[in-house]
Amino acid sequence: WDGTQLWLGRIDADGLLAHAEHVAGDSTISIFQPEWSADNRLYFVTDESGWWNLARLEQRQTVAVTNIESEFGLPQWVFGQTTYAFCEHNKIICSRISDGSGQLSLIDLDTFELTDIEIPLTTFDSICADNGTAGIIAASKRDFSQVIKLDSARLETQTLVRSCDIAIDDAYLSTGQNFWLETRHADKIHATY
């Protein structure tokens, strides 16, 4: 995932790739989860800023949809991961990681305004959405994985099914401490102890 190239091309009548064009990424920029929106715009996650942020392609230029110190991408040693989905024609439901904890958010694609969704879960995976509703696998340090349903208009969630219903007393759980370290090159790295 250190370097990825995103290319656009057309499939011709014979099923062959034609007019291939490099549009983003290189040997030092990582690209994650390219997706077409309903209005035919190409969105993707890029770490060009030093953080994996959401972007879209406009007139062959990368335009930042988000530009914050959060990770909207995931390590790509697992295929098929999704951290965002189009839940309405102008809204994206997404997950991001800040200070070692996941956050579910909604992005307005007209204004690029990001709204956090307050729920007690902190790990999100396999986001899919359609017509104002999103399905997400979610968990936390205290909650086993569960499939949740999100209404993007009301920002309300409903648990559809849990992977385990066993209750564990909080006294048995180590929550860990989050902190930042500085590398010898003065880069910041996050750690949990």
N, C-alpha and C positions, 0 to 999 in steps of 0.2 A: 504493500500500500504506500510505499515511499514515493512512487511516481506512477502516474496513470495518464493515459491520453484519451480524450473523448473526441470521437470522430462522428461526422454526419455523412450520410450517403443516401442514395436513392436506389430502390430495387427496380430494375428495368423489366420489360415484358418477358424476358427470358429467365427472370429470377436471379439475375446477377447484380452485384453491387456496382453502381455507377456513380460518378461524380463525388467520390469520397473526399472529405475535407476535414482537417484537424481544426477543432474549435476551442478546446480548452485542455489544460493540464500539460505536463511534460515530465521529465525524469526526476524533478524535485517537488512537483505539485501532485497531490493525490485527489482523485475524483471518486465520488461515491454516489450510488443510486441515481443515475439519470432517469428522469420520468417526463413524459409529455403531459401537459395540462389539457383540459377540454378545449381551450382556445388555441391549441397547437403551439404552445411555447415550451421550450426545453428547460427543465429545472434540474439541478444537481447540487451535490454538496462538494465543496472544494476547500482545501486547507491552504490556499494561496496567502491568506492573511496570517498564517501561523496557528489558526484555529479552524476546525471544520465548520464552516458556515454555509447556509443555503444561498444559492445564486440561481440566476436564469440567464439564458442567452437572448440578447437583443441585438439585432443587426450585426451578428457575428462577434459581439462583445460580451464579456462576462459582467453582469450587473449584480451587485450584492443585494440580496433580499434581507439577510441579517448580517450584522457586523458587530458581534459581541464576543466576549471571552467565554465561550461555551462550545462544546463539541456536539454538532448535529450529525456527525458520522460515527462509525464503529470500525474497529479493526476488521480487516477484510479477509481474515483466514477462515471465516464462515460465509458461505454464499447465501444469497437470497434475503439478507437482512433489510428491513425497512425502518427508517426513523421518521418518515413523513408520508402523508397521503393527502390528496385533494378531497376535501369533504364537501365543498360547495364550489361553485364556479369561480369564486374569488377568495377562498379560504383554504389554508393548509393546517391540518392538525399535525403536530410534530413533537418529538421528544429530543431533549438535549441534556448534556451532562455538564454541571457546573459544580466545582469544588467537590467532585466525587459523588455527587448525588444527581439522580435523574429528575427532570422536570417536564411535565406535559404542558404544551403551549399551543395557542392558536395564532396564526399569522394572517392578517388581512393583506391580500396581494395587491390591492389598489394603493394602500398607504404604507405597507411594510410594517405596520404596527403589530407588535408581539404582545399577546395577552397570556399570562400564566394561568393555568387551571389548577386551583387549589384542591388537591386530594391527598390522602395519607399514603399514597404509593410513590415509590421512588425509582423503580426500574421498569422500563417500557420497551417492548419489542414487537415485531411483526405487525406494525400499524397498517391497517387497510380501511378504506372509507368509501362511502357512496351516499349521495343525496342527503347530506347533513348528519349522517351517522357514521361513527368510526368504531371499529373493533380492534382491541389492543390486548396483548398479553402483558400483564402488569404484576408487580410484586413490590415488596419492601423488605427491610431487615427483619420485620416482625410478621410479615404476611407471605404465605406461600404463593406461587404463581396462580394467577386467575385470569379468566377472559372477562374483560369489561367492555361495556357498550357506552359510548359517549355521544350525547346529543350536542352538536356544535352550536346550536342556537341558544340553548339554555345553559350550556357548560356543565351539565349534570351527567354523572356516571351511574351505571348500574352493573353490579357483578352478575354475570350470567352463569359461570361455573368456576369452582375452585379446584385446584389440583389436590388439596388436602384440607380437611376441616379440623385437624388436631390443633388445639390451643396450647401454646407454649408460654409459660410464665416469663414475663420480661426479665426477671432476675437471672434467668439462665442464658440470656442473650448478651453478647458483647457487641456494642454499637460501633466501636472504633472511634479514633480521633482523626480528623482531617487536617492536613497542614500542607504548606508549600515549601519546597526546597529550591535552592538556586544551584545550577550546574556550574562547572568551571568556566563555561562560556557565557555566564550571566543569564541563561535561560531559566524560566520558571518551570518546575515540574510539580505535579500534585501527588500526594501520597496519603494513604490511610494506614494508621497503625492500630 
